[in-house]
C-alpha cells in the first residue's frame, strides 16, 4: 500500500480514539428522544442532559468506538488516497496544490469514495451510542442488521451520508489548504510548522462540521429512528427485530418533521460540542498524517 494510505489509516484511527467521548454526546443530542405522536408515528423531542449525565459508566466513554476505529481508519485511508490521486489527475500537486477549486473537487471526490466505508460505520456507531442496552457491542449491532436486512441494511441512510461526506470533505481539504497558505512563511521553525498544522487542522475540522451539520443531524435521526420506534412501544426487541418494526421516514420527512416540531435550531443542536471535538480530533489527525507521510516517504 502507498504512504498516503497508511498515513490516512493511522491518523483516522487516532482521531476516533481521542474524539469518541465527545462524539457520543453529539450523537445523543442530535438524536433526541423519540415519543409517539397522535398519528402513531415517531416524534422527536429534545431532553438535554448535563455533560456528565451522558456517561452512565466508564464503558460509555468507548461505546460505539469499535466500528469507527476499524472503519474510520480504512475510511481515512481511502479518503486521502482518493484525494491525492484526484488532484494528480486534475494536474495539480497534492504536496502543494495551486488551485482551490481543484482542491475542493478532489476533496469531494474523496468524500464520495469514502461513503463505501462511512455509511455502515456511521450506522453501527450511531445505533450503539443511542442504544439503551447495556454493554451492547458494535459487532452485535452489525450482525443484527445483517440478519434482518442483509448487506443492503448496512447502507441504511447511505444517500444522505454520501451527500454529507462529499460536501464536507470538499470544504475540509479546501479550508486546510487555504489556511496553510495564508499562514505560511519562509522561516518557519519545526515547532512553528507543527503548531501551524495543529491550528489549521483544528480550524478545518470546525469549518467542515459547520458546513454540513444540518445534514448530519438528519442522517443521525434517520439511522437511529428504528431504535426509537421500538422503545416507544415499550417492547424489548433486539436490534434485529426492531429493523422490521415501526414506520421509517425518509430524509425529507425527517427534516420537515424536525423543523415543524422543534424549529430551525434543531439542525444546529450539538454544534458546540461537535466543534470542540472537531478541533481536537482534526488537529491531531492532520498532525499525525503529516508526520506519517514524512516518516514513510523518508529515503
N, C-alpha and C positions, 0 to 999 in steps of 0.2 A: 504494500500500500504506500501511497505518497505521503510526504511530510505533512501536507495540509490536512490529510485525512486523520492522521494520528494526533496532530496538534488540536484539531477540532474535537476529536473524541475525548481527549483528556480534559480539555478546558470545559466542555459541556458537562461532563460528569462532576467536575469540581464545582461548577456553578450550582448544580442541583443540590449537592450535599450542603453547601452553605446556605442556600436560599429556601430550602423546603419548609422550615417552620413558618416563615412569613408567607410563603405560597399557600399553605394550608389555611391561614387566616383569610387571605384574599379570596380563595375559592368558596369558603363558607359564607363570607359576607356577600359575595356575588350571588350565590345560590339562594340565599334567604331561607325562609321556612314556608313550605307548601301546605295549604289548608284547603278543604273542599269549598267550592263556590256553590251558589244556588243552582247553577246549571249542572252541577255534578262533575265539572272538570276541575283541573288543578288551579289553585290560586296562590300566588306568591306574596308573602308579606315579610318585611324585614323585622328581625328580632335581634338587634345588635347586642353582643355580649362584650364584656371587658376583655382586653387583650389576653390576660392570664386565663380567663374563663374558656378560651378556645382550646386549651390544652388540658384534657381530662387526666392524663398521666404522662410519664416520661416517654412512653411509646408513641404518643401523639406527635412528638417532635419529628418523627421519621415516617409517620403514616403516609402511605401513598408514594414513598420515595423510591421504592424498588424499581417500579416500571420506568420512572423518569431517569434514574441513574443509568440503567441499561439502555433505555430507549433514547434519552436525550444525548447521550454520548454519541450514539450512531447518527442521530438527527443532526447534531452539530458537525460531525464529520462530513456528512452528505452535504450540509448547507455550505460549509466553507469550500469544499472541493468543487461543488457546482458553481459557486460564486466566482472562484478563481478561473475555472475553465471558461465560463461565460464571458468574463472580462477579456480573456485571451482571444476568444472567438470574435469579440467586438473590437479587436485590435487595440486594446488598452493594457496597461501593465498592472497586474494585481498588487505588486510591491509599491508602486507609486502611480496610481491612476490619475489621469488628467481631465476626464470628463465626468462630472457629477451625474449627468443623465444616464450615462452608461453604468455608473456605479449603482444607481437606483434600480435600473433594469436587471443588472446581474444579481443584485440582492433579492429582487422579486422572483427571479427565476430560481434562485437557490431556495427561497422560502416555499415556492410551489413544489419543488422536488422533495423538500423535507417533509411535506404533508404525508407522504407514504408512511413515515415513521411517527410523525407528531399526532396524527388523528387517533390511532389506537392507544398511544401513550397517554394523551390527554384524557381520553375517555376513562381508562383504567384509573389514572391518578385522581381525577375529579370524583369518581364514584367511591374510591377508597377514602378520600378526605371528608366526604359528607356523610358516609355511612354511619349508622348508629350501632352497628355490630362491633363488639369489642375484639381487638386483635385480628381483624379481618385482613388478609394478605392480598397483595396485587395479583398474585398467581391464582388465588381462589376466584377473584373477580373475573380475570381473563378466562378461566375455564368455564365459569357460569355463562359468560357472554357467548363463548364459542358453542357450548352445548345448546344454548337457546336459539341463537341466530346464525351460527356458523361464522365463516370468515367475514361476511358482509356486516355482521353485527359489530365487529371491531371498528368499523368506519362510520358508526352512527354519529351524526353531527359533522361528518367529514367535509361537506360542502362549505359551511361557514368557517371551518378550521382552515381550509385551503385558501380562502379569501383573506382571512386574518393573517396567515403566515406570509402570503405574497406581499400584501401591503406593508405589514410590519417589518419584514426583513429588508424590503426596499428602503424604508426610512432608517433602518438600523445601520446598514453599511454606509448610506449616504451621510447621515449625521456624524458617524465616526470619522469618516474621511474628511468631511468638511471642517470638523473641529480640530483634527490633526493638522490640517493645512493652515488654518487661521492662527494656531498657536505654535507653529514651527519657527525655529531659529537655527542659525548655523552653528552656534556654540553651545548647544545643549550638552550638559554632562550626562553620564549614565543615570545618575539619580534623578535629574530633571526629566530625562526621557521616560523613565519608569513612572514618575508622578504624572506626566502628561498622558501616558497610556491609561493609567488608572482613572484619571479625571475624564478623558474623552470617552472611554468605555462606559463609565458610570452614567454620564450625561446622555450618551447614545441610547442606553437602556431606557432611561426615563422618557426621552422623546419618542422612542418606538412604542412604548405602552400607552402614552397619551394619544398617539395617532390611531390606535386600534382598540382602545379599552371598551367602547360600546359593543364592538363585535365580539370581544372576549366574554363580556357579560352574557350576551345572547348564547354564545357557544356553551358556556358553563351551565346555563339553565336548560338548554336542550339536552345535554349529556347527563344531567342529574335528575331530570323530571320524572323518569321512570321510578327511581327510588322513592321520590316524594309521593308519587301516586300510590305506591304500595303502603307507605307509612300512614297516609291519611285515612286508609280504610281500617287501620288497627289490626292488620293481619301480620303474621310473622312468616313472610315469604323469603326464600333465598333470592339472590340476585338473578338466578336462572329463571325462577318463576315470575319475578317482577318484570322481566323484559317483555312478557306477553300479557301484562296486566295493565289496565288503565289506558286512557286516550293520550296519544302523543301529539304535541303541537309542533309545527314547523317553525323555521326561523322568523318568518314574518308574523306568524301568530304570537310567538313568544314576545317579539318586540312590541307589537300592538298592545298585548295584554299587560306587559310590564309598564308601558307608558300610561295606559288608561288607569291602572290601579295604584301606581307608585310615583308617577310623574317623570319628568326628564332626568331628574337627579339619580334615578336608579341606574342609568347607564354609566355613571361615574362613581358608583358606590364601591369603596375598596381601593380607589385610585391612590389614596395617600399611602397606605401600607404597601401597595404594589410598587409605588415609586421608590420607597426606601429599599425594598427588596431588589428592584431593577438596578439601582445604582450600585449596591454592594455586589450583586451577582455578576453584572456585566463588567464592572471594574476588574474583578478577579478573573473573569473569563477571558477578557481581552489581554490582560497581562500574562495569563497562563498560555494563551495561544501564541502571542508574540515571542515569549520565552522558548516555548517548544519548537517553534519554527526556526529560531536561531540555533537551537541545540541540534535539531535534526538535519539542518542544512549545513552544519559546520563541516568543513572538509576533513 
